Amino acid sequence: MLITTLGTSHGSHTMTRNNSATLVETGGVAYLVDCGEPVAGSFRRAEKDFGALRALFVTHLHADHVGGLAQLTNMLKHGRGEEQTVTYCLPSEGIEGIRTYLQTLYIAPELRPVTLELRGVDEGTCYEDERLSVAALPSGHLESLGKQYAEHGLPNRGQAFSYVMELEGRRIAFSGDQPRDFRYLDQVVAEPLDLLVMEMTHIRPEEVLPWLADKPVAKLILTHIWDPYHGTGEDALREMCFEHLPFPFTIARDGMEVEV
């Protein structure tokens, strides 16, 4: 199984990192978690196969996690045609808006050369195929924004998720964005994980790494990296990881590949 961190920044692109996107490949099929810009270009430059893509899982509807969706949808023309089905698993609050957006850009799901399904995600199992089962857990990232939008009579519900994948007999979790007190992260690591892909912007390493040290995690990938830990600042983050973590870790960079 191969994990490729196509984009590893936070809400802004930086000189060294683009928005969030992580690819999971196994047995000739691929699954994508988040599709921040410029995911389609990163996908192509990494020589990944659009024809292998089977599903996309969006943690929440912030632009840095879903901003590359339109061009990704366009690039499915380089897939396998009618024999390929791609499922977009998106927070259910955004399904109709996303459908209208794609329609407006002349890439309507029903007119794509592949079979493209938009599937609403709520808490619980959201996807299954013969290889993979995925459960969505609330991450709490948009709680305050959901309340703010409700006060203005807007329909946004503040949905945000972590995803736990069971694949090839292994459990892999993607934290999504978390509140600083990481109270929702506790659910993600409640059962043993072969790999945790964890954000490193909204939660602080000096707080979360000691907390994580005794959790049942076999390996950690840090992504969605906060500005101070880009470039030369990465050394400080690495030192904190060495200080607190008893298990292997990787500080992701754009285009990095990690075998699991």
N, C-alpha and C positions, 0 to 999 in steps of 0.2 A: 504494500500500500504506500502510495506516495502523496505527501502533502506539499503543495506549492503555494507559498504566500505571495500572491500576485500583487497585492497592495497592502501596505502596513502602517499607513499614517492614520491620523485622527480626522477631525472635521475639516481640516485644511490640507491641501497638498503642500509639501515642502520641497526643497531642492533635492532631497534624497528619497522621499517616500510619497506614494500616491494613496488614494483612498482605499478603504477596506475591501478586500476580496481574497478568499482562500479556496483553493481547489483541492478536492480529494479524488484520487484516481486509484482504481483497483480493477483488475481483470478486464481491461479494455473499456470500462465505463467511467464517467466522471460526474462529480457532484460539486456544486459551487455554493459557498456560503458568503453571502453579500456580494454586491456588484457595484461598488463604488467606481467612479471614473479612474482611469480609462480602461476598464476591465477587458473590453473586447480587444483593444490594442495590445494589452499585456498578455492576454490569452494567445494571440497570434504570434507575438514576438517570442514567447516561450515555446513556440512550436507545438501547442496543444491542439487537439482535434475537436472542432465544433461538432463533428458527428458523434463524438463519444459522450457529449453532455446529456445527462438524463434528468437532472433536477437542479433547481436553484432554491436556496433557503435564505430569505431575507430576515434579519433579526429585528429591524424596525425601519420605519419610513423616514429616516433622515437622509438628506441628499448624499452624504458621504458613504452611505451604505446601499443606496439604490440608484444613484445618479447615472450609472452607466447602463441602466436597463434597456434604454431605447436602442443604443447601438449594438448591445449584445443581441437583442431580438432581431435586429437587421442582419447581423452576421450569421444567424442560423441558416441563411441561404447557402452557407458553405457546409451544411450538415449532410445528412443522408437522405433527405427528402421525406417522402410519405412514410417510409418504414421507421422513421425516428419520432419518438414522442418525448417532449420536454415538458416537465411540470414546474411551474413557478409557484413556490409556496411563499405567500406573502401575508402579512397581517391582514385579517379579514376586513378591517376598517378601510383598507385602501384598494380593494379589488375593483370596484366600479370606476374609481378615479384613474387607476392604472390602465384599465381597459380603454377608457375614453382617451387617455393620453396617447396610447399606442395607435389607436384608431386615427387620431388627429394627425399623426406623423406618417400615415399610410403604411403602417406595419401592424395592422389589425391581427390579433391572434388567429382568427379563423381564416386568414388569407396568407399565413406563413407557409413556406414550402414543407415544413415539418408539422406534426401535430403538436400544437402548443396549448397547454391547459393552465389557466390561472386558478389556483386553489387557495382559498382563505384559510389562514392559520388561526386557531384559538388554542388555549392550553390543552395539552394531551397529545396523543399520537397524531401526527399530521401527514406522514408519508410512509409507505411500505412498498418494497418490491422484492424480488427473489434474493437480493443481496443485502438490502438495507432497511432498517426500521429507524424512524426519527421521531422523537418526542420533543414538544415545545414546552418550556417552562417560563413563567413570567420573570423578566429581569428587573422590572421596576424603573427602568431608565427614563420613561416618559410620563411618570405619574404626575409631576407638577405641571408639565406642559398640557397634559390631558385636561386637568382641572382648569387651567387658564383658558384653553380653547372652549371648553364647555361654558365658561362664564360669558364668552362672547357669542354664544349660540352656534358655534361651529361643531360639526359632527365628529371631529377627531376624538378617539377614545383612549389615546395614550398607550396603545399596545406596543410592547417590546418584549422580545423573547431571547432566551438561551436555547440552544439545541443540543440534544444528546443523541448521538448516532450509535446504533449497534450494527457492526459491519465486520464480517469475517471473524466472528467470535470475539471482537474487541469492542470496547466502549470509548467513544471519542466525544468530548464535549466542547462546544463553542460558547464562551461566556456571554457573547454580546456585550453591549455597554451596561455597566453596573452602577448603582449608587455608591457613593464613596464609602459608606459603612458596610458594603458588600454583604448585606443581610440576605439577599437573594442568591448569592453565590453559594451559600451553604447548601441549598437544594441541589445545585449542580454537582457538588462533590460528595453528596450524601452516600453514594455507592462507589465502589472502586472504578477508577478510570485508567485506561491504558494511555490516554493522552488528553490533556486539557489545553485548549487554545484560548488564551485569556487576554483580554484587553488591558492596556497599561496607560490609560489617560484619565479616566474618571475615578479610578481607584489609585492609591499611592503605593509604590513599591515598599516603602519603609513600614507601611501598615499592613498590607495584605500578604507580603511574603512570609513574615513570621507566623501569621495566622494559617497560611497554607501548608506550612512545613510538616504538620502531623496529619494531613489529610491523605486519603487513599488515592494518590495520584502517582502514576509510574513515570510520566514524562510531561514536561511543560513547554509550550511554545508561547512566547510573549509577542503580541502584535498590537495594532492600533496604538502605536507608541507615541507618547507625549513628547512635545518639543525638546525639553531639556535632555532627553535620552536619544536624540538623533545625533549623527556624526560622532564627534569626540566624546559627547556625553554618554554614549553607550557604555563606556568603560565603567562609569559610576553605577549604572544599572547592573552590569555584570558582577561587579563586586558585591552588591547587595544580594544578588542571587546566590553567589558562592557562600556568602555569610549565613544565609538563612535556609537554603533548600538542601535536603538530603537526597534529592532525585535529580536526574539530568534535565537540563533546560536548554532552550534555544531562543535567542533574541532575534526575531524574524527581521529580514530585510526584503525589499521587493524582489521577486523572482527566485527567492531561496527555495530549495527542495529539501524535504526532510522525509526519510524513510521511517515507516512505523512498522 
